[in-house]
């Protein structure tokens, strides 16, 4: 769909009538969202350049028959915060916003307006020229495609008045594909794609793993999660839309996301939900333990110990116990513990247990996030001491890696995923992030290999999307790898 043409004369007139009808009597400090039906069809909303400010792309490709896709543009209202009370601040902001957030659904789409949620792993992290530490953002426009229906939600501050119409139109006009560079050939693309050598960084990760094992052996910690990153360089600009399409095709069971900011984009394909809230029903994932099996170019098999090893089972049970203990004070009841299930994601396998409960009256989504984040799956145990140790030992987590990303709707329901299997894309460069949980019995070389297996998820998608002849599962991309279609 051509986004610039989305607001045709008929839709523009309807939008203007609804806006003018709702503004009189609306609270001056309020927010107004108007939902429009865009008719039947399926869209992935990838005909935009995600590497620009205030673009949020989110997908659950395996949801329903045609997937669940959202593209958010612009800013109708936002709250940015940091520090130990960041989630309490966001909950307070949302609690104050909800009563004055007006919703016009004149075409009875059934769509509830949403706000985007994102936050970094560490509440004390100062992220410069990057994403804010924690943010609640009501987009100016949200385009949604699910179950064969397409909708648009236009939001503005009531104080903006009729001027919002032109701003919405301007947002759609500016949401165009990245400019394509000169045509590339497969040989040139392959020759111009390389991973930087980082032997010192690799050795530093192994050294930190040994230091973590010493702390665990001394009884100070049960688990520490160590992170690392690697860098790739491309001869041509990396087309983020193509990368998101490759991730959606290759990992439909994951949540795929792209968050644009300052000519860069934070993208990923995460298998882990932190928490969801739906009419007081709470669900959280306890995901830990990793196994994999790869063949090198000579056909030799390599991989981790079996998923059901004692090390992986202990690591996963640690997360289950922590999630249940964190949720218990905020839930009137928790479902009985479930057995762990094996979750297969291509060549990777994880142990996952779903924890389900019913939230106590008055419990909000940010309250649940505050009690859960960070779980031992991404931080360690005990949690506060683990975060201090990671800071002291230079554990660097850029953007929102191992933080959270998701949505909350006007009614207070929502879902936040853990930002894993991700990369930060800047022009010709990509920085990929991965981590490994260190517990008693961990082997440093094996933990380094585990991070390589996780990094391979994004690396493979980058290579696929970079091929000039790449076409996604819907045949939407082809031609030059230097621009989005």
N, C-alpha and C positions, 0 to 999 in steps of 0.2 A: 504494500500500500504506500502510495506517495503521501508522506506526512504533510507536506505543504498544501496538498489539495484536500486534506481530511476535513477541514472546515470549509465546505462548499457553501454556497449561498443559503441553502435550506437549513443546514446545521447551524450556520452562523446566526441566522435569524432566530432560530429556536433558542439557541444559547443566550442571545441578547434578551429575548422576551422573558426567559426564566430568571436571568440575573436581575433585570429591572423589577420583576414581580417580587423577588425575595429580599431585595435590599431595604425597602422601607420597613422600619420597625426592627431591623436586625441589630443586635448589639454592636456598638462601634468597635469593640475589641474582638469581635467574633471572626469566624472563618466560614466561608460558604463553598460547598462542593456541589457541582451539578453533573449528573450522570447522563450520558448520551449513548444510545444504541447505535453501533456501527454496522449492524446487520450480520448475517451468517458468514462464516468463513473461518479460516485458520491463518494466523500470523505469528511469526516469531519475532517481529519487530527488530530485525537485524540490519535493516537498510539505513542505519545511522552510524555515525562515528562515536563509539562509546568513550573515547579518550578526550572528553571535554568536560568542563565543570558541570556538576549537578545532573549527571546522567546516571541512572541506576537501572541495570538490566538484571532480571531474575527469572529463572525457569525451573520447572519440575517436569522434564520431558516425559517421564513415565506416568504422570498423573492423567487418569482417564484415557480416552482413545486418542486424543490429539495433543496432550500435554497442557501445561499451564505456563503461560508466558506473560511477563509484565515489562513494560518500558516506562520509566518515570523520567520526566523532564522538568527542570526548573525548580523554583522554590516559592511556595506560597507562605510558608512559615517554618522556622527552624529554631532549635535550641541546641547549643553546643556547650559541653561541660567536660570536666575532668576531676580527678581526685577521688578520695575514698568514698565520697557521698554522691558520685556521678549518677548511679542508678536511682537513688532516692530523688535526686534533682530532676531526672527525666520523668519519673513517676509523678512527681508533683506537677511538672509542666503539663503532662498529659491529663492529669486529673482536673487541672484548671481549664484546659482547652476543651475537653469533651462536652461540657454543658453548652458551650457557645459555638460548637462546630455544627453548623446547619447543613442539612443534606436535602437536595432536591433530586428526586428520582422520578421525574414526570413521565418517563417512558416505561417505568416499572421494570427496570433491568434486574433488580434484586442485588445489584452490586453495592457494597458498603465501601465508602472512601477509606483510604489507608494512608499511613505515614511510614516512611522508611526508617529503619533502625540500624545503626552500625556503631561498633566500639572496638577499641584496641584491647590487647591482652592485659596490659599493665595500666592501672589507673593513674600511675605517676608518669607515664611516658609522655614526653613532649615531642610531638611529631611535627616537623617543620616542612613546609612546601609539600604537604601531604594531606592525608585525611585527618580530621579532628579526632581527639581522643575518644569522644562519645558524642553521638548526634541523633536527634529526633528531627526528621525532615518531612513536612507535608509537601509533596511535589506539586508544582503548578498543573501538571498534566500526568495522568497515569493511563496508559493504553494497555488493555487486558485482553487476552485471548484464551478461552477455555471452553471445552465441550462444544466446539463449532460455533461459538458466539464471540463477537468482538465488541468491546465497550470502551468508552473514554470517560474519564472523570476529570473535570476542570475545577481547580480550586483557587481561591484568592482570599485575601484579607477583605473583610467587609469595608474597611476604610478605603480600599483601592477603588471601589465603585466600578463604573462603566469602563474605566481605563483598562481593566483586566482583559477585556475582549482583544484589544490590540496586542497586549503582552502575550496572551495565549497564541495568537496567530504568529507572532514573532518567534516564539519558542519552536513552533512547528516548522517554520521556514528555515530556522538555523539548524535544525536536527537533520542534517544531510550526511551522506556518506563521506568518508575521508577521501581526499583527492587521490586519484590513482597516479602512480608514477609511470615511467616508461615501461613498456612490455618487457617481461623477463622470460628467460628460457630456463628449463628445468636444470640444466647443467650449471648455469650461473647462480641460480638460487641455492643449489646444493653446495657449491663451492664457497658461497658467501655466508654460510650459517655455521657458527662455531661456538664451542663452549670454552670459556676462559679457564686456563689452568690455575688452580688455587691450592697447591700442595701445602702451604703453611696453614691455610684455613682448615684443611682436612686434618692435619696433625693436631691443630688446636682443638678440634672437636673430639678427637680420640683422647687427648689429654684431659679435657673437661669430663669426659665419660669416666675416666679412671678416678678423677677427683670426686665425682658423684658417687661412684661405687665405694670409695673409702668412707664417705659420710654415711652412706647406707649401712655399711658394715659396722660403723661405730654406733649405730642405733639412733642417729639424729633424724633420719628420714626413712620412709617406706618406699618413696619413689621420687625421682626428679626427671622432668621432661626437658631434654636439650634440643635446641633448634639450630639450624644452619641454613645457609643460602648459597646458591650458585648463580653464575651470570652467563648469559648467552648474548652473542652479538650477531646481527643480521646485516647483510649487504643492502637490504631494502627495508623500508619502514614496516614494522610488524602490524598487520591488519587485525585489529582486535575483534571486529565482527566475525571474521573468518575463524579466529581462534575460539570464540564462544560457540560458533556453530559446530566446530570439531569436537569440543568438549560435550556439547549436548548430544551429538550423535554417538560419541564413544562411551559416554557414561550417563545414559538416560535415567538410571536409578538414583543419581545424585542430585543435589541442588546446585545449579550452575549460576554464577553471579558475575557481574561486572559493574564496578563503581568508578566513574570518571572524576578526575580532579587534576587541574593544572597540566593539561596536555599529557596526562598519563592515565592509566587504568589499572585498577586492582581486580584481578580476575581469578576464578577458581571453580573447582568441582568438588564439593564436600559431601561425604557420605554421612555426616553426623549432625543430628539435630540437638541443639542445646535444650530447648524447651518449647512447647506450644501450649496455648491456652484457648480452649474452645468451649464457651458456655460452662465455665468452671471445671471442665475436664482438663487435667494437666498430663502431658506426656513428655518424657525426656529419654534420651538415648544414653546408655552407658556403653561406650565403644572403646575397646582397647585390645591389645594383642594383635600382632601382624605376622602373616606368613606370606611367602611369595615364591614363585618359581619362574626363572627366566632362562633363556638360552642365549649364549653369547654368539658372536658372528661365526664362530667355528662349530657351533652346535652343542657346546658343552653346557650342561645343566647346572644352575647354581640357585641357591635359595636359602630360606630360613629354616629353622627347625619346624616341625609340624605345629599347626595352630593349637592343637590340644596339649601342647607341652606344659609342664608344670609352671614354667616362667610366664607364659602367656595367660594361663588360667588364673594365676595369682594376681597378675597385673590387671586383668579384667574384673576380677572379684573386688579388688580394691576400689575401682571406679563405681561398681554397682553399690557397694556399701556406702560410699561417700554421697552418691546421688540420692539414695533413699534417706540417709540421715539429714541431708540438707533440705529435702522437700517435706519431711515429716512435720515440722512446726507450722508450715503454711498450708497443710492439707488436712481436711477433716478425716480422710482415710486414704490409705494406699492399698492398691491391689497386692495380693500375695506375690512374693518373688517368683519370677519366671526363669526358666532355664535359658542359658545363653544360646543364641543361634549363630550359625556361621553366615557371614555376609561376604559374598564374592563380588569383587569389583575388578573385572578383567583378570590380571595376573596376581592381584592382591586379595588377601582374605583377612577378615577381622572377626572378632567375637563381639556380638552386640546383644544387649539385654534392654528391653523397653520397660521403663518404670512409669506406671500409670496411677493417677490419684485424682481426688476431687479437691479443688482449692477451697479454702475457707472464705466465707463472705468478706468482701473488702480487699482480697488479695489481688494485686494487679500483675501484669506481665513483667514489669520491671522489678517488682518485689521478688518474683521467681528467678529472674536473671541474677539479681544480687545475691541470692542465697546459693546459687549453683556455680556461678563463674568465679574463678576458673575451676573446672573439675580436675581431679587427678589425671585425667586423660591428656590434658594440655599443660598443666602446671606441675603438679607433684603433690605429695602428702608428707607431713601436714602442709596445708595450703599456704598460709601466710609465711611460714618459715621458708617454704620452697621458693616463693617469689623473691624473698630477700636474698636467698642464696643465688638465684639466677641473676639478679641485678649485680651482685658483688662479683660474679664470675663472667660478666660481659655477655650474657645471653641477649642477643639483639633480635627483636621481632618488629619488622617494619610494617607500616600501614596497619591493617586490621588482622594480620596473620595470627591465628589462634584466639582472636577475639570473637565477635559475633556479627551476624548480618541477617536482616530479616524485615518483618513488617508488623505493624499493629494497626487494627482497624478502628474506626470511630467508636465502636461498641466496646473496645478494650481487648478483643480477641486478637491473637496473632501467633507468629512463629519466628523463632530465631535459630539459625544454624551456626555451627562452629566454623569459622573461616579457615578451612584446611585446603590442601592440594592446590596451592595458589601461586600467583606470580604478579609482579608489578611490571607493567609494560610502559616503556618510555621511548617512543620513536623507534630507533634501531636496536634497542636494548631490552632484555628481559632478565629480571631477577626472580629466581624460583626459590620457594621456601618449603622446608620439611623439618620434621622433628622425630625423636624417638624417646620412648619411655624407658628410663633406667631403673631397674629393680635388682634385688639380690639375684645373682646368677646371670646377669647381662654380660655379654662379651663385647668389648669396645669395637672390634673390627666388624662384628655382626651388626651392631647398632648403626655404624656408618653405612653398612650395606643396606640396612632397612631404610635409611633416609634416601639412598639412591633409588630404591624401588619406588618410594613415594614421589620423588622428584620426576621419575620417568612418566608419570601420568600427564603432567603439564608439558614436559619436553616432547613427548610423542605427539601431542595435539599441536604444539608449535610447529613441528616439522611437517605434519600433515597440512595444516592451514597455510604453510609457507610455500607449498608446491604450487607452481603456476597453473597446473591442470586440476587443482583441487575443486571438487564439487561436493557439497554437503548432502545429507540424506534426502533433501528435497530438491536438489539440483539448483540451488539458489546462487551458488558461487562458481566462478570459473575465471579464466583469464589471468590478468596480472595479480601477483601476490602482494603488490605494494599498496593496494587500496581495497576498501570494502565495496561490495557490489550494490 
